[in-house]
Amino acid sequence: MGRRILKQGYHQAVEARHKLGLLTEEQTARFKLMFSRCRTAKEFGEVMQALRGFCAGIQKDTDRYARIIQDDPLGLEED
């Protein structure tokens, strides 16, 4: 698979996360830029791992930004 097709796939993955509300416009642009600069499979893997970690962290973290994304800004649903 060519690098151009690979980059398009990763850009679509970033865009899908943006549409799901996991990334802001600025974060989407930043991750797309990171993927655009990748040259090797190892670099693509590292950026994808960072993207997955960032999106998964939002779903589990308890900071203000994560709570807004989780629709629980006041932490009312804690056990």
C-alpha positions in Angstrom: 0.0 0.0 0.0 1.4 3.4 -0.9 2.2 6.0 1.7 -0.4 8.4 0.2 -3.3 5.9 0.6 -2.0 5.1 4.1 -2.0 8.8 5.1 -5.5 9.2 3.7 -6.7 6.3 5.9 -5.2 7.8 9.0 -6.6 11.2 8.2 -10.1 9.6 7.9 -9.6 8.0 11.3 -8.8 11.4 12.8 -11.8 13.0 11.1 -14.1 10.2 12.3 -13.0 10.8 15.9 -13.6 14.5 15.4 -17.2 13.8 14.1 -17.7 11.6 17.2 -16.8 14.6 19.4 -13.6 13.1 20.8 -11.4 15.8 19.2 -11.8 19.6 18.7 -11.1 21.3 15.4 -7.6 22.3 16.6 -6.7 18.8 17.9 -7.9 17.3 14.6 -5.7 19.6 12.6 -2.7 18.8 14.9 -3.1 15.0 14.5 -3.6 15.3 10.8 -0.3 17.3 10.6 1.4 14.7 12.7 0.3 12.0 10.3 1.3 14.1 7.3 4.9 14.2 8.6 5.2 10.5 9.1 7.5 8.6 6.8 7.8 5.1 8.2 5.4 2.5 9.5 6.9 2.9 12.9 6.1 6.6 12.9 2.5 6.0 11.8 2.2 3.5 14.6 3.5 5.9 17.2 1.1 8.7 16.2 -1.8 6.3 16.1 -1.0 5.0 19.5 -0.9 8.7 20.8 -4.3 9.3 19.1 -5.8 6.2 20.7 -4.4 7.1 24.1 -5.6 10.6 23.9 -9.2 9.6 22.9 -9.3 6.8 25.5 -8.0 9.1 28.2 -10.8 11.5 27.6 -13.3 8.8 28.3 -11.6 7.8 31.6 -9.9 11.0 33.0 -11.5 13.2 35.6 -10.1 16.6 34.6 -12.3 19.4 33.5 -11.9 18.9 29.8 -12.6 15.2 30.1 -15.7 15.8 32.2 -17.1 18.2 29.6 -16.6 15.6 26.9 -18.2 13.0 29.1 -21.2 15.3 29.7 -20.5 15.3 33.5 -18.8 18.6 34.2 -19.7 18.6 37.9 -18.8 15.0 38.6 -22.3 14.1 39.8 -22.2 10.6 38.5 -19.2 9.5 40.7 -19.7 6.5 43.0 
